[in-house]
Amino acid sequence: MAVEEKRAWSMLVVAIGSYAIYLWFVLERPAGVALAHAPYAGALLAAVGLSIVVSIAAHTGIAAFSPKEANVRDQRDREIHRFGEYVGQSFVVIGAVSGLLLAMAEARPFWIANAIYLAFVLSAVLSSVVKVISYRFGFHPW
């Protein structure tokens, strides 16, 4: 398995795991508190911060425990990475637009923050899935 594919797998696991933990903390709100009034900011910041730290640690560990020659990226690796990032960025745009629309509709900050965070998670997941599929089943640039 290529180092870049391992990194894509690690990003996929980190993105899904951190979002699942975030949802668990937010949905475990105090009894009688509406979801939109649930305390979410601390859990959101912790989830994002922890996912960044775990992702960096995973990428460093993958690079450290791989043979030196495996850490060299070739043209195919660069194209797969670029293609995955382009596809994943679509959800960043969707998240920005949804956050903007929610703000214009004067939605509660809870919904705006969660829509944007979900878009970032979906972007990372989609980008990683596209990279893994490209490594597994071949990549044919258009």
C-alpha positions, 0 to 999 in steps of 0.5 A: 500500500502506498504511503499516500493511500495510508495517509488517505485512510488515516484522514478518513478514520480521523474525520469520521471518528472526530465527528462521531465523538463530537456528535456524541458529546452534543447529543448527550446534552442535559435533560430538557435542553433543546438541541439548538441550545445545547452547549456545543462550542467547547466540543466543536473546538476540542473535536477540531483541535484533536483531529488536527493533532491526531492527523498530524501524528498519524501522518508523521507515524506513517512517514516514520515507519515507512521505508525511505523510498516509499515516502517519495511522491511520483506524478501519479501520487500528485495527480491523485492527491490533487484530484481528491482535493478538488472533489472534496473542496466542493463540500467546503463551498456547499458548507460556506453557502449553507452557513451564509444562507442560515445566517441570512435566515437568522438561524441560531449560531448552533445550526450555522456552526454545525452546518459548516463543520459537517461540510468540512467533515464531508469534504475530508471524507469525500476527498479521502474516499476518492483518493482510496478509490483512485489508488485501489481501482486506478486513476485515469485523469481526464 
